[in-house]
């Protein structure tokens, strides 16, 4: 009886392995895995093309580390598997970007060699406000989702100004 049970167990193991291998060949499923690169330091990991995915024990993707032409990037996913946040390198600086649950970019922070910017948008990703700084000074603006400015503050080497606009984006008050 014991020999028969061992034979059945072995047959099940071989069948399971064969089905799994066949499934992987048919679907092309190959997980992306980080690998140590012997040429690099012992604590270095080479991120495979397509990125390195981080998953919960249940298999849900929660983050992806990847590289593009500007450098490294980290992408964060919500519980539904939708990407909602990014942190990365971009054109001489870095950025943080946040999406709503519909995949629309609603906030961002970036840095570049000449300054930084902070932008906010409505739920349809239409810009409604921002702060910007460069070598000449800074700007702050708040507007409508149809692109019309409502309030603007500007400063440069010559001083600053504050302007308020009506619904047609016509200046109704300004100082100085």
RAFEN-V272495 format. One record per pair of residues at least 24 apart in sequence whose C-alpha atoms are under 8 Angstrom apart, sorted by sequence separation. I is the first residue (numbers start at 0). J is the second residue. D is the distance in whole Angstrom. If there is no record, write none. Layout:
i=(I | I)
j=(J | J)
d=(D | D)
//
This chain:
i=(120)
j=(144)
d=(8)
//
